[in-house]
Amino acid sequence: MADQRVRTALRQTDERAPRDGAPRPTPANSTAPNAVGDRLSRAWLTHPLVQFAHQRRLIVFYQQLHTLLRAGVALPTAFSQLTEYAPDATMAKGLAAVSREVRNGQTLGAALQQHGALFDDANVELLAFAEEAGKLDPVLKSIVGHLVQVQQQRWQAALGAIYPLYLLGAFIFVGPLLGVGAEMASGSSIGGLYVSGLIQNVLWTGLIGAAVLGFPLLVGALDLVGPWDRFTRSLPLVSVPLRSLSASRFVMALGLANGAGLETVKGLRLAARATASPTILATLPAAEATLRSGSHLTEAVAVLGLLDKAELGLLSVAETTGTIDEALERLGRELQERSLRATRVLVVVVTALVTMVLLAKIVLGMLGSLMGVKHYYQQLDDLSK
Protein backbone atom coordinates (compact mmCIF):
# COMPACT_ATOMS: atom_id res chain seq x y z
CA MET A 1 0.00 0.00 0.00
CA ALA A 2 2.81 2.39 0.89
CA ASP A 3 4.62 1.64 -2.40
CA GLN A 4 1.38 2.36 -4.28
CA ARG A 5 1.07 5.76 -2.57
CA VAL A 6 4.71 6.57 -3.40
CA ARG A 7 4.11 5.69 -7.05
CA THR A 8 1.02 7.89 -7.01
CA ALA A 9 3.05 10.82 -5.68
CA LEU A 10 5.69 10.36 -8.37
CA ARG A 11 3.05 9.98 -11.09
CA GLN A 12 1.48 13.28 -10.04
CA THR A 13 4.91 14.84 -10.50
CA ASP A 14 5.45 13.19 -13.88
CA GLU A 15 2.14 14.62 -15.15
CA ARG A 16 3.67 18.07 -14.76
CA ALA A 17 6.73 17.13 -16.82
CA PRO A 18 6.96 18.05 -20.52
CA ARG A 19 5.95 15.34 -22.97
CA ASP A 20 8.61 13.38 -24.84
CA GLY A 21 10.23 15.54 -27.45
CA ALA A 22 9.42 18.77 -25.67
CA PRO A 23 12.39 20.67 -24.28
CA ARG A 24 12.73 20.56 -20.53
CA PRO A 25 12.98 23.89 -18.76
CA THR A 26 16.44 24.98 -17.75
CA PRO A 27 16.84 25.17 -13.96
CA ALA A 28 17.18 28.64 -12.56
CA ASN A 29 20.60 27.90 -11.13
CA SER A 30 22.07 26.14 -14.14
CA THR A 31 24.54 28.90 -14.92
CA ALA A 32 28.14 28.07 -14.11
CA PRO A 33 28.95 29.32 -10.61
CA ASN A 34 32.06 31.22 -9.66
CA ALA A 35 34.76 28.57 -9.17
CA VAL A 36 36.18 29.91 -5.91
CA GLY A 37 32.74 30.69 -4.49
CA ASP A 38 31.48 27.23 -5.40
CA ARG A 39 34.50 25.58 -3.78
CA LEU A 40 34.13 27.73 -0.67
CA SER A 41 30.42 26.91 -0.42
CA ARG A 42 31.14 23.18 -0.69
CA ALA A 43 34.01 23.49 1.81
CA TRP A 44 31.62 25.16 4.25
CA LEU A 45 28.98 22.44 3.87
CA THR A 46 31.62 19.70 4.30
CA HIS A 47 33.33 21.39 7.26
CA PRO A 48 33.40 18.87 10.16
CA LEU A 49 31.53 21.16 12.57
CA VAL A 50 28.96 22.20 9.96
CA GLN A 51 28.42 18.56 8.97
CA PHE A 52 27.97 17.63 12.61
CA ALA A 53 25.17 20.20 12.98
CA HIS A 54 23.76 19.65 9.48
CA GLN A 55 23.52 15.86 9.79
CA ARG A 56 20.62 16.03 12.22
CA ARG A 57 18.72 18.36 9.88
CA LEU A 58 19.43 16.00 7.00
CA ILE A 59 18.05 13.07 8.99
CA VAL A 60 14.87 15.02 9.79
CA PHE A 61 14.51 16.03 6.12
CA TYR A 62 14.72 12.45 4.84
CA GLN A 63 12.38 11.22 7.59
CA GLN A 64 9.78 13.84 6.70
CA LEU A 65 10.15 13.22 2.95
CA HIS A 66 9.71 9.49 3.55
CA THR A 67 6.57 10.08 5.62
CA LEU A 68 5.04 12.44 3.05
CA LEU A 69 5.70 10.11 0.12
CA ARG A 70 4.32 7.11 2.01
CA ALA A 71 1.13 9.14 2.53
CA GLY A 72 0.87 9.70 -1.24
CA VAL A 73 1.60 13.45 -1.17
CA ALA A 74 2.83 14.73 -4.55
CA LEU A 75 6.49 15.78 -4.65
CA PRO A 76 5.86 19.50 -5.38
CA THR A 77 3.41 19.69 -2.48
CA ALA A 78 5.77 17.75 -0.22
CA PHE A 79 8.72 20.05 -0.95
CA SER A 80 6.59 23.15 -0.50
CA GLN A 81 5.70 21.95 3.00
CA LEU A 82 9.30 20.98 3.76
CA THR A 83 10.50 24.41 2.62
CA GLU A 84 8.01 26.20 4.85
CA TYR A 85 9.34 24.45 7.95
CA ALA A 86 13.02 24.27 6.98
CA PRO A 87 15.36 24.57 10.00
CA ASP A 88 17.60 27.27 8.49
CA ALA A 89 17.90 29.65 5.54
CA THR A 90 20.42 27.48 3.63
CA MET A 91 18.18 24.42 3.81
CA ALA A 92 15.10 26.49 2.93
CA LYS A 93 16.84 27.93 -0.14
CA GLY A 94 17.90 24.47 -1.33
CA LEU A 95 14.46 22.96 -0.75
CA ALA A 96 12.78 25.86 -2.54
CA ALA A 97 15.07 25.36 -5.54
CA VAL A 98 14.34 21.61 -5.61
CA SER A 99 10.60 22.29 -5.34
CA ARG A 100 10.79 24.76 -8.23
CA GLU A 101 12.78 22.37 -10.42
CA VAL A 102 10.41 19.45 -9.70
CA ARG A 103 7.42 21.64 -10.63
CA ASN A 104 9.22 22.53 -13.88
CA GLY A 105 9.49 18.86 -14.82
CA GLN A 106 12.77 17.71 -13.33
CA THR A 107 12.84 14.29 -11.67
CA LEU A 108 13.52 14.19 -7.94
CA GLY A 109 16.98 12.71 -8.50
CA ALA A 110 17.95 15.33 -11.09
CA ALA A 111 16.71 18.18 -8.91
CA LEU A 112 18.56 16.96 -5.82
CA GLN A 113 21.77 16.32 -7.77
CA GLN A 114 22.04 20.04 -8.50
CA HIS A 115 22.36 20.57 -4.73
CA GLY A 116 24.42 17.48 -3.94
CA ALA A 117 26.61 19.13 -1.29
CA LEU A 118 23.54 20.17 0.69
CA PHE A 119 21.73 16.83 0.54
CA ASP A 120 24.82 14.53 0.48
CA ASP A 121 26.08 13.47 -2.96
CA ALA A 122 26.08 9.72 -2.29
CA ASN A 123 22.50 9.67 -0.95
CA VAL A 124 21.28 11.83 -3.83
CA GLU A 125 22.78 9.39 -6.34
CA LEU A 126 21.08 6.49 -4.56
CA LEU A 127 17.75 8.34 -4.57
CA ALA A 128 18.04 8.96 -8.30
CA PHE A 129 18.42 5.21 -8.83
CA ALA A 130 15.57 4.42 -6.40
CA GLU A 131 13.26 6.80 -8.26
CA GLU A 132 13.98 5.08 -11.57
CA ALA A 133 13.58 1.61 -10.05
CA GLY A 134 10.42 2.49 -8.12
CA LYS A 135 12.08 1.75 -4.75
CA LEU A 136 11.93 5.17 -3.10
CA ASP A 137 10.08 3.90 -0.02
CA PRO A 138 12.58 1.23 1.14
CA VAL A 139 15.61 3.24 0.01
CA LEU A 140 14.53 6.37 1.90
CA LYS A 141 14.06 4.24 5.01
CA SER A 142 17.53 2.74 4.57
CA ILE A 143 19.10 6.17 4.02
CA VAL A 144 17.61 7.42 7.30
CA GLY A 145 19.05 4.42 9.14
CA HIS A 146 22.46 4.93 7.51
CA LEU A 147 22.54 8.64 8.42
CA VAL A 148 21.61 7.85 12.02
CA GLN A 149 24.51 5.38 12.22
CA VAL A 150 26.97 7.95 10.84
CA GLN A 151 25.72 10.59 13.29
CA GLN A 152 26.12 8.18 16.21
CA GLN A 153 29.66 7.57 15.02
CA ARG A 154 30.36 11.31 15.05
CA TRP A 155 28.85 11.74 18.52
CA GLN A 156 30.93 8.93 20.00
CA ALA A 157 34.11 10.37 18.51
CA ALA A 158 33.22 13.89 19.72
CA LEU A 159 32.44 12.74 23.26
CA GLY A 160 35.79 10.99 23.41
CA ALA A 161 37.53 14.27 22.57
CA ILE A 162 35.76 16.42 25.17
CA TYR A 163 37.61 15.49 28.35
CA PRO A 164 41.01 16.96 27.23
CA LEU A 165 39.36 20.39 27.20
CA TYR A 166 40.25 20.77 30.88
CA LEU A 167 43.82 21.35 29.69
CA LEU A 168 42.63 24.32 27.67
CA GLY A 169 40.88 25.73 30.73
CA ALA A 170 44.05 25.28 32.78
CA PHE A 171 46.08 27.10 30.14
CA ILE A 172 43.67 30.04 29.98
CA PHE A 173 42.85 30.54 33.65
CA VAL A 174 45.79 29.04 35.56
CA GLY A 175 48.56 29.93 33.13
CA PRO A 176 48.53 33.68 33.91
CA LEU A 177 49.31 32.93 37.58
CA LEU A 178 52.63 31.41 36.60
CA GLY A 179 53.84 34.67 35.13
CA VAL A 180 52.83 36.88 38.06
CA GLY A 181 55.94 36.19 40.14
CA ALA A 182 58.28 36.89 37.24
CA GLU A 183 56.71 40.31 36.70
CA MET A 184 56.39 41.40 40.32
CA ALA A 185 59.63 43.33 40.11
CA SER A 186 58.01 45.70 37.61
CA GLY A 187 55.85 47.14 40.38
CA SER A 188 52.53 46.20 38.79
CA SER A 189 49.70 44.83 40.93
CA ILE A 190 49.11 41.09 41.08
CA GLY A 191 45.51 41.54 39.86
CA GLY A 192 46.62 43.64 36.91
CA LEU A 193 49.30 41.10 35.95
CA TYR A 194 46.80 38.24 36.12
CA VAL A 195 44.19 40.05 34.00
CA SER A 196 46.84 40.97 31.45
CA GLY A 197 48.01 37.37 31.21
CA LEU A 198 44.42 36.13 31.02
CA ILE A 199 43.61 38.44 28.10
CA GLN A 200 46.79 37.38 26.32
CA ASN A 201 45.97 33.66 26.72
CA VAL A 202 42.38 34.17 25.55
CA LEU A 203 43.61 36.01 22.46
CA TRP A 204 46.16 33.31 21.65
CA THR A 205 43.57 30.57 22.16
CA GLY A 206 41.09 32.44 19.94
CA LEU A 207 43.65 32.94 17.17
CA ILE A 208 44.74 29.31 17.22
CA GLY A 209 41.10 28.12 17.35
CA ALA A 210 40.16 30.37 14.42
CA ALA A 211 43.13 29.09 12.42
CA VAL A 212 42.21 25.44 13.09
CA LEU A 213 38.51 25.94 12.32
CA GLY A 214 39.17 28.13 9.29
CA PHE A 215 41.83 25.87 7.78
CA PRO A 216 39.33 23.48 6.06
CA LEU A 217 37.69 26.49 4.40
CA LEU A 218 41.06 27.73 3.16
CA VAL A 219 41.96 24.29 1.83
CA GLY A 220 38.63 24.07 0.02
CA ALA A 221 38.81 27.59 -1.43
CA LEU A 222 42.33 26.96 -2.79
CA ASP A 223 41.28 23.57 -4.22
CA LEU A 224 43.85 21.72 -2.09
CA VAL A 225 41.45 19.11 -0.69
CA GLY A 226 43.11 16.27 -2.59
CA PRO A 227 46.75 17.03 -1.60
CA TRP A 228 45.71 17.66 2.02
CA ASP A 229 43.79 14.37 2.17
CA ARG A 230 46.82 12.48 0.83
CA PHE A 231 49.10 14.24 3.33
CA THR A 232 46.94 13.45 6.38
CA ARG A 233 46.57 9.82 5.30
CA SER A 234 50.36 9.52 5.13
CA LEU A 235 50.80 10.53 8.79
CA PRO A 236 51.30 7.39 10.92
CA LEU A 237 49.26 8.58 13.90
CA VAL A 238 46.35 10.02 11.89
CA SER A 239 46.14 7.50 9.07
CA VAL A 240 44.75 4.64 11.22
CA PRO A 241 41.58 6.39 12.47
CA LEU A 242 41.04 8.01 9.05
CA ARG A 243 41.32 4.68 7.27
CA SER A 244 39.02 2.96 9.78
CA LEU A 245 36.44 5.74 9.50
CA SER A 246 36.52 5.68 5.69
CA ALA A 247 36.27 1.87 5.64
CA SER A 248 33.30 1.96 8.03
CA ARG A 249 31.38 4.47 5.91
CA PHE A 250 32.32 2.62 2.71
CA VAL A 251 31.00 -0.71 4.00
CA MET A 252 27.80 0.82 5.39
CA ALA A 253 27.09 2.61 2.10
CA LEU A 254 27.94 -0.51 0.07
CA GLY A 255 25.48 -2.51 2.17
CA LEU A 256 22.83 0.19 1.64
CA ALA A 257 23.37 0.16 -2.15
CA ASN A 258 23.41 -3.64 -2.34
CA GLY A 259 20.22 -3.90 -0.28
CA ALA A 260 18.53 -1.41 -2.61
CA GLY A 261 19.41 -3.57 -5.62
CA LEU A 262 21.79 -1.06 -7.19
CA GLU A 263 24.05 -2.32 -9.96
CA THR A 264 27.41 -3.47 -8.54
CA VAL A 265 29.52 -0.85 -10.36
CA LYS A 266 27.17 1.95 -9.31
CA GLY A 267 27.05 0.61 -5.77
CA LEU A 268 30.84 0.60 -5.59
CA ARG A 269 30.94 4.18 -6.88
CA LEU A 270 28.32 5.32 -4.38
CA ALA A 271 30.16 3.65 -1.48
CA ALA A 272 33.45 5.25 -2.49
CA ARG A 273 31.80 8.68 -2.64
CA ALA A 274 30.38 8.12 0.83
CA THR A 275 33.95 8.16 2.21
CA ALA A 276 34.31 11.80 1.01
CA SER A 277 38.02 11.08 0.45
CA PRO A 278 39.68 12.39 -2.75
CA THR A 279 42.44 9.81 -2.28
CA ILE A 280 39.97 6.93 -2.39
CA LEU A 281 37.97 8.49 -5.23
CA ALA A 282 41.20 8.73 -7.26
CA THR A 283 41.46 4.92 -7.18
CA LEU A 284 37.79 4.42 -8.07
CA PRO A 285 38.27 4.24 -11.90
CA ALA A 286 40.76 1.38 -11.46
CA ALA A 287 38.33 -0.43 -9.13
CA GLU A 288 35.46 0.02 -11.60
CA ALA A 289 37.66 -1.24 -14.45
CA THR A 290 38.45 -4.33 -12.35
CA LEU A 291 34.73 -5.02 -11.94
CA ARG A 292 33.98 -4.47 -15.62
CA SER A 293 36.74 -6.89 -16.60
CA GLY A 294 34.77 -9.69 -14.95
CA SER A 295 36.44 -9.77 -11.55
CA HIS A 296 34.55 -10.21 -8.30
CA LEU A 297 33.48 -7.36 -6.03
CA THR A 298 36.13 -8.36 -3.47
CA GLU A 299 38.92 -7.83 -6.02
CA ALA A 300 37.54 -4.41 -6.94
CA VAL A 301 37.27 -3.38 -3.28
CA ALA A 302 40.89 -4.51 -2.76
CA VAL A 303 41.99 -1.94 -5.35
CA LEU A 304 40.63 0.86 -3.14
CA GLY A 305 42.96 -0.18 -0.32
CA LEU A 306 40.39 0.30 2.44
CA LEU A 307 40.07 -3.24 3.81
CA ASP A 308 42.78 -5.57 5.08
CA LYS A 309 43.17 -9.20 4.01
CA ALA A 310 40.99 -10.61 6.78
CA GLU A 311 38.16 -8.23 5.90
CA LEU A 312 38.54 -8.96 2.19
CA GLY A 313 38.45 -12.67 2.98
CA LEU A 314 35.16 -12.21 4.85
CA LEU A 315 33.73 -10.32 1.86
CA SER A 316 34.95 -13.00 -0.56
CA VAL A 317 33.31 -15.81 1.43
CA ALA A 318 30.08 -13.80 1.62
CA GLU A 319 30.12 -13.35 -2.17
CA THR A 320 30.56 -17.09 -2.67
CA THR A 321 27.85 -18.08 -0.20
CA GLY A 322 25.36 -15.36 -1.14
CA THR A 323 25.36 -13.78 2.34
CA ILE A 324 26.87 -10.45 1.38
CA ASP A 325 24.13 -8.35 3.05
CA GLU A 326 24.69 -9.99 6.44
CA ALA A 327 28.48 -9.84 6.02
CA LEU A 328 28.48 -6.14 5.15
CA GLU A 329 26.24 -5.35 8.12
CA ARG A 330 28.52 -7.24 10.52
CA LEU A 331 31.68 -5.82 8.98
CA GLY A 332 30.24 -2.31 9.15
CA ARG A 333 29.67 -2.65 12.91
CA GLU A 334 33.19 -4.01 13.46
CA LEU A 335 34.79 -1.22 11.44
CA GLN A 336 32.72 1.40 13.27
CA GLU A 337 33.95 0.11 16.63
CA ARG A 338 37.52 -0.01 15.32
CA SER A 339 37.36 3.59 14.07
CA LEU A 340 36.14 4.71 17.51
CA ARG A 341 38.99 2.85 19.24
CA ALA A 342 41.52 4.39 16.87
CA THR A 343 40.04 7.85 17.46
CA ARG A 344 40.28 7.36 21.24
CA VAL A 345 43.94 6.34 20.91
CA LEU A 346 44.61 9.46 18.82
CA VAL A 347 42.88 11.64 21.43
CA VAL A 348 44.93 10.06 24.23
CA VAL A 349 48.21 10.60 22.37
CA VAL A 350 47.38 14.22 21.49
CA THR A 351 46.27 14.83 25.09
CA ALA A 352 49.56 13.40 26.37
CA LEU A 353 51.57 15.64 24.04
CA VAL A 354 49.60 18.72 25.04
CA THR A 355 49.98 17.78 28.71
CA MET A 356 53.76 17.53 28.31
CA VAL A 357 53.89 20.95 26.68
CA LEU A 358 51.74 22.47 29.43
CA LEU A 359 53.80 20.80 32.16
CA ALA A 360 56.94 22.21 30.61
CA LYS A 361 55.28 25.62 30.57
CA ILE A 362 54.25 25.22 34.21
CA VAL A 363 57.76 24.23 35.29
CA LEU A 364 59.33 27.11 33.38
CA GLY A 365 56.66 29.47 34.74
CA MET A 366 57.30 28.35 38.31
CA LEU A 367 61.05 28.79 37.88
CA GLY A 368 60.45 32.23 36.40
CA SER A 369 58.14 33.12 39.28
CA LEU A 370 60.69 31.97 41.88
CA MET A 371 63.42 33.99 40.22
CA GLY A 372 61.07 36.98 40.01
CA VAL A 373 60.14 36.75 43.70
CA LYS A 374 63.80 36.37 44.64
CA HIS A 375 64.69 39.43 42.59
CA TYR A 376 61.77 41.35 44.15
CA TYR A 377 62.93 40.65 47.70
CA GLN A 378 66.50 41.51 46.76
CA GLN A 379 65.26 44.91 45.58
CA LEU A 380 63.41 45.35 48.89
CA ASP A 381 66.61 44.50 50.79
CA ASP A 382 68.57 46.98 48.73
CA LEU A 383 65.99 49.69 49.40
CA SER A 384 65.98 48.95 53.13
CA LYS A 385 69.72 49.35 53.24
N, C-alpha and C positions, 0 to 999 in steps of 0.2 A: 504493500500500500504506500509506504514511504517513497519507494523508488518511482511509483506511478506519479506521485505528487511532484517529485523532483523533475521528472520528464515533462510534466505539464508546465512547470515554471519555465523550463528551458524552451519549450515549444512556444510559449507566449512571447519569449524574447525573440525567437527565430522569426515569428510573424512580422516583427518590426524591421527585420533585415531586408536589404534590397534583394530582388529576385536575381537568379543566375543571369549573368551577362550584364547586369547593371553595375556601374561603378560604385564601390563602397566609399562612404564619406571619409575624408582624411581627418584623423584625430586632431584636436585643437593644439596638442603639444607635439606634433610630429616634426616640427622644425628642429634642426640640429642645435643642441644646446652648446653653450660656451664650454670648451673642454675643461678648463680649470674649475669653473663653477660646478660642472657636473661631477668632476672627481671629488671636489670638496663636499658636495652634497652627499655623495655615496660614502665618503670617509666618515662624515658625521653620523649617518644612519648605521654604519658598521662599527662605530666606536664602541669599545666594550661596555662603558657605562650607559651609553644610549641604548645599546642592544638589551642590556639588563632591564632597563625600564620599559623599553618598547616591546619586549617579548610578552609581557603580561597583556598588553593591549592587543597584540597580535592573536594571542590565544582567545581572548574575548571576542575579537572580530570573527575568527573562524567558527567559534561556537555559535555565535548569533547567526552567521550566514548559514550554517548547517541547520539550525532550528527553523529558520525562515523557509529554506528550500524544502525541508521535510514537510512543512505545512502547505506547500504548493504555491507560495508567494512568488510572483514573477520577479525575475532578476532586477529590472529597473526599479520596481517598487521596493524590493528588498534593499537595494543600495541607497535609495532615497532615505529610507528609514535609518539605515546604518550611518549615513552622513549626518543626519540630524542629531544623532546622539554620539557622535565621534568624541573620543576622550581628549583630543588636542587639535590644534589648527592644522598641523602637518597631515595627520590622519584624515581629517575632514576634507582637506584639499585633494588628497589622493582618491578618497572614496567618491567625491563629487566628480572627479575626472573619469573614474571608471564607470560611474552611473551614466555620465553623458555619452561615453563611447559605446556602452552597451545599448543605450537608446538609439544611437546612430547606426546600429547594425553590427558592431563588433561582437565576437564571441567573448565569453567570460575570460577564457584563457588569454586571448589576444589583448584584451583590455588590461588585465592584470600584469601581463608581461611588459607593458610600457611603464610600469611602476614597480619593477622587480625588486629594487633595493628596499622599498617600503614594505612590501608584502612577502619578502624572502624569495629569492630567485628559484631555489630548488622546489619549494612548495608550489610556486606559480606554474612551473613546468609540469609538475605532477597533476595539478588541477586542469591544465590544458589537455593533457592526455585523458583524464577522467571524464572531462566533458565530452570528448569525442567518443569515448567508449561507453558512455552512459553509466558511469560508476561514481558520480559525484557524491552520493550519499555515503557509501562506505569509505571512500578516500578522504572526504572531509573529516569523518570521525577518526580515521587513522592519523591524519595530520595533527588534529588537536592533541591526541595522545602522545605523538612524537614531540610536539612543542612543549608539552608539560614535562616530559622526561628531560629535555634539554634545559628547561628552566630550573628544574630540581638540581641538575648537575651544576648549573651556575651558582645557585644558592649554597650548595654544599661547599663549593670551592671558596665562595666569598666568606662564609662563616668561618672557614678554617684560616682565613687571612686577617680576621678582625683582632684576635688577641694581641698581635705584636704592636697594635696601635698605642699600647701603654708606653712604649719606648718613645714614641713621638711626643706624648704628653710630658714625659720626663724631660725630654730635650727642651721643650718650649718653656715649661714652668719651673723646672728645677735647675736647668742649665745656667740661667742668669745668676743664681746664687753663687756659683763657682767662681765667677769673675768679680764678685764684690770685694773680696779680700785683696785681690791684686790691684784694685783701683782705689783703695781706701786712702792711699798716700796722696791722691790728688785733691783731697779735701771735700769731695762731693759726699752727699748724704747716702746712707745705705739704701733708703727707699728710692731715691733718684737713680742710683746705679742699677738697682734691680729692674725698675720700669724701663730704663734704657736698654738693658740686656733683653728683657722680655719682648720689647718692640722689635729689636733686631732679629731675634729668633723667629718671631711670627712672620716677619718680612721674608726671611730666608726660606722658611717652610712654605710660605705662599708662592714664592718664585719657583722653588723646586717642584711643588705640586702642579703649578700651572704648566711648567715645562713638560712634566711627565704626562699630564692629561692632554696637553695640546700637541704632543709629538705625533700621535696617530693621524691627526688632521693634517699636519705638515707633510707627513709621509704620503698621505693620500693625495694632497694637492699637488705635490711634486711628482706624482706617478712613480713612487719608489716602493710600492707595496710588495712587488715581487722580490727585488733585492733584499729588502728588510726581512721578508718571510724566510728567504734562504739563509740569511745571516743568523737569525734567531734559532733556526732549526739546526744550525751547525754548532751551537753552543752546547757543551756536554751537559750542563746542569739544567738548561731550559728545554733541550730537545726531547727528553723523556716525557714530561707531562704534555708537551705540545703534540707529540706523536700519539700518545695514548688518547688524548682528547679528540684528535682528528680521526683516529681509528674508531673510537666509540661512535662519533656522529656518522661516519661513513657506514658502519655496519647497521646502525638504526635506520638510516635513510634507505639503505639497500633492502632491508627487510620490509620497509614500508612500500617501496616500489615493487618488490617481488610479490607482496601480498595483494597489491592492486592489479596485478597482471600486466605490468608494464614490460615491454620488450626488453630483453637482457641488456642490449647495448645502451638503450635509453636509461634503463635503471642504473647501470654502472655510471653513466654520465651524471645523472641526478645525484647519486650518492657522493660522487667526487666533488660536485659543486656544493654539497651540504657541508663539506669540511671548510669551505671558505679560504682554502690555502692555495695561493698561486703556484707554489712549488708542486703540489699534488696535481693541480689542473694542467701543469706543463707536461706531465707524464700521461695524461688522459688519452691523447691521440694514439700513443703506442699501445696502451691497454685496449682501446677500442679496435685497433688493427689486429691485435692478438685474438680478440673474440671473433672478428669477421673472418679470420683465417681458418676458423673451425676449431679453435682451442676451447677448453672448458673455462667457466667463469673463474675458477680458482687460479688458473694460469694468468688470466687477465688482471685479477686483483693483485697477484704477486708482482706484476709490473709496477704498480703504484707504490710499492714499498711500505705499505701501512701495517701489514700483519706479519708476524713472525712465522716460523715454520710450523710450530704446533698449532697455531690458529688457522693457517692455510690447510693443514692436514685435517682439522675438524671440518672446514668448509668443503674440502674435497670428498670426505666420507659422506657428508650431508648431500652433496650433489649426486653421488652414486646411489644412495639409499632413498632419495626423494624426500628427505626431511629437512630441506634447506630453511624453511620458515622457522621451525623450532630451533635449529642450530644458530641462525642469525639472532633470534631473540635471546638465547642463552649467552651467545658470544657478546652481544651488545651490553648485557648486564655486567659481564665479567670485565669488559673493557672500560665501562663506566666506573666501576669500583677501582680499577687499576689507575685510571686517570686521576681520581680523587686522592689515592694514596701518593701518587707521584707529585701532585700539587701540594699535599701536606708536607712532603719531604722538602720540596723547594721552599715553602714558607719557613720551615724550621731552619734550613741552611741560611736563608736571607736574614732571618731574625737573629741567628747566631752572629753573622757578620756585622749587622747593625749594632748588636749588643757590644761586640768587641770594640767597635769604633767609639761608641758612647762611653764605654768603660775607660778607654784611653783618654777620651776628652775629660772625663771626671777626674782621673788621676792627675792629668796635666793641670786641670783647673784647681784641684786641691793644692798641688805643689805651688802653683802661681799665687793662690790665696795665702798660703803659709809664708811665702817669701814677701808678699805684700804686707801682711800683718807685721812680720819681723821688721820690715823697712819702716813701717808706720811707727812702731814703738821706738825704733832707733831715732827717728826724727823727734819724738817726744822727749827722749833722753837728752838729745842734743839741745833742745829748747830749754829744758829744765836746768841744764848746766850754764 
